[in-house]
Amino acid sequence: MRDHIIGEDYELWDIVTDSPLGTLKINAKGVEVPKTRADSTAEDLKIWEKNAKAKKWLVCGLGPDKYSRIQSFTTAKEIWNTLQVAHEGTPQVKRSRGTLRYSQYENFTMKEGETI
């Protein structure tokens, strides 16, 4: 996926991994919030356009079950992180899988009635 996105536009991969942070503003309470269209500059609009392209590339190959997980996300980074966890699992899950596979290997024996 990374190579396809980079092949389309190198900056798209930056959007996927870093998210479009340049489109935030600080409100009166000092909290970062997304800029409205009226507050956006031409540069902000280009960033959101690249975010939309990156989202398109990420979503194109998904089936309905995977799409239902990510349809509400607004940034390519959110989609990428969710898909990564869904396919690879969290670091704890990865360790658990490795431990399980190792124990299955150690306990591998021929069952009664099986031949080589």
PyMOL commands that set and color helices and strands:
alter all, ss='L'
color gray80, all
select helices_A, chain A and resi 2-8+10-18+21-23+42-59+64-70+76-88+91-106
alter helices_A, ss='H'
color red, helices_A
select strands_A, chain A and resi 24-26+32-34
alter strands_A, ss='S'
color yellow, strands_A
deselect
rebuild
show_as cartoon
